Amino acid sequence: MATDTGPRPSTTKLDQDPHRVRDDSEKNLEVAIGREIRAFRKQQGMTVAEMAKLTNLSIGMLSKIENGNTSPSLTTLQTLANTLSVPLTAFFRGFEERREAVLTKAGQGMETERAGTRAGHQYNLLGHIGSNSSGVIVEPYLISLNTKSDTFKTFQHDGIEMIHMLEGKVDYLHGSEIYHLEPGDTLFFDADAPHGPERLVEFPIRYLSVISYPQHKA
């Protein structure tokens, strides 16, 4: 049985600072336009140099536009739109996009079923944001198991999952390993491997499950 044999947290510096606050220059229209232009260019497999030739704009100017360091004229934007074969309004999509937040008060999570759900497993979806600019869907669940709960090995899906134990004890299967989870323990894993509670050790059992996976573009 696997217990604490997993990799230890390292001191590796992560690229993204969760406490970073964007300054005003990163909130303006120029930055939003630049991001969209860069995204459309990359979607078409076009380099900055190639786009410079097609638009008669310098590489330096295009770099400034994509980085939000200059305010392009309407004529320049129309030229870029024509070159990328997109409507001019497509460049303003990121600026106008609504940023969502979902608050779920205690006890108000929507009870739902997940594929493979067995008897005695209660799933409360704590919030959901659909298609968004991050390209990622995140599903947070509060999972409660009782003395009549079945054990199973059937969950297997795309994405990454994190489980954080709140109450009780459970032996949790992931692939060919079993992890003994107690309150405060966190298991973070590739959800493509078979996983699920293997043995229910101590009741009541409650844990937070957060699943993230790429959103599928239409």
N, C-alpha and C positions, 0 to 999 in steps of 0.2 A: 504494500500500500504506500503510495506517495504521500508524504506529509509536507516537510519544508525543504524538499530537495530541489525546488525550482530556482531559477536565477535570482540572485539578490539584487535589490535596487542599486544602480551604479550612480556615480557622480557625473555622468556624461551631461554636458550642457545641451539643453534642448533649444531648437531654433526659435520657437515661438514663446514670447513672454506673455503669460495670461493676464498680467497686471498692467500691460502696456496701454497707455492712453494715446489715441491718435491726436495729433495737433490739427489746427485748422486747415493746413495745406492738404491734409489727407481726407478732408471731408467735403472738398469743394467739387464743383462740376467738372473741372479740368481733369481731376484724378479719375472720376467715374468714366468720363469719355475715353481717356487713355487706356483704361483697363479693358473696355469693350473693343477698342481698335486692336489692341494686342491679342485679345482672345480670338477675334475674327481672323486676324492674320495667321495665327498659329493653327486654327482649324483648317485653313487652306494650305498649310504646309509652306507658307511663304516666308522668306527671310526679310529682315529690314532692308537689306541691300536690294533685293528683288522688288520690293514695294517702292523703294526710292526711284528705281528706274521707270516703273510704270506710272508714277505720279509726278515725276520731275521735281520731287522734294528731296532735300539733302538727307543723308542718313542721320546727321546730327539733329535736324529739325524733327524727323520722325521719332527719334529717341526721346526728345523733349516732350513731344505730344503724348507718347505712350506712357511716360513717367509722370504726366500731369504737371510738368514744369513750364508749360506755356499755354496760352489760350488761342487755339486755332481759329482762323476766320471761318465764316460760313462757307466761303468758296472752297477753302481747303478741306473742310469736312465733307462737302459734296463730292470733291474729287476722290477722297478716300472711300466714301460710300460707293461710288461708281466702280472703283478699282476692286473693292471687296464684294461687289454685287449684293449689297444689303441696303435697306432703306436708311435714309439719314437719321430717322427717329430711333433706329436700333442702337445708336451710340449713347442715347440718353437713358437706356433701360435700367442700368445699374444705379443711376442717380435717383430715379423715380421709384425704384423698388421699395416696397414696404418691408421693414424689418419686424418680424413677429416675435412676440414673447407669450408664453402660455403659463398661467398660474393655476395650479390645482391645489385647492385647500385640503387640509387633512381630512381623510375619509371620503373625499369626493372623486377619487379616481374612477374611471369608467371600467367596470368589470367586463372582461373580454375573454375570448378563447384564442389560443395559438394552435397552429397545426400540430397535431400529436399530443394535445392536452389529454391528461388522464383524470380519473375520478379523484376528487379531493384536492385538486390543484386550483387555487384561485388566483387569477391574474388581474391586477388592476393597472390599466394603462394610465400613467401619470401625466401625460401630455403628448402632443404630436404636432410637428410642423412639417408640412408637405414640401413640395418643390421649393427650393431656395437657392441663393447664390453660392452657398458653400459646396453644393454638389453632393452633400451627405444627408442621409436620413438617420435620425436617432430615435429609438423607441425605448423609453424608460418604463419598467414594470415593477410593481411591488407584488411579490409572489408569496403566498401563504400556503403552507401545507399542514394537514391535520392527520390525526391518527388513522383515518381511513384512506389516506392518499396512497395511490399506486406509485411504485418506482418503475423506471423505464429507461431506455437507452436510445430514444428515437429522435431527439432534436438534432438537426443538422441543416445548416443554412448558410447563406453568404454573410460576410462581414466579420466584425470583431465584437466580442461580448465581454462585459465585466459583471461579475457577481460580487456583491458586498453583503456579508451576513449581518443581520440585525438581531435575530433571536434564534435560539435552538442550535442544534448540531446536525450536520448532514455529511455523508460521504458522497462526494460529487465526482462523477465520471467525466473524463475528457480524453477521447481517444482510447488508449490502453492503460491510462493512469487513473488512479483514484486519489482524490484530495480530501482530507478531513477538514471541514470548515466549521469554525466556531464564531461567535459574535465578534465583529471587528475584523475578521479575515476578508481578504479580497482576492478573487481569482480572475485573471485577465487572459483571454484565450481567443484563438482562431476558431470561429464558430462553424467552419466547414467540417470539422471532425465531429463524430457522434458525441453528444454530451447530455447530461441530465443527472438528477439525484439517483444514486445507486443504492444508498441505504439511509433511511431516516432514523437518526440516532436519538435525538432528544427534542421533545415538543415543548411549546409551540415553535414552529419553524417559520421564519420570515426573512426574506432577503430581497435586496434590490438588484434587478437585472437591467443592464443598459446595453442595448444592441445598436451598433452603427453599421451602415452599409451604403454603398454608392446609390444615388437616386438614378433611375433609368430615364434617360432622355427620350422623348417621343420622336 
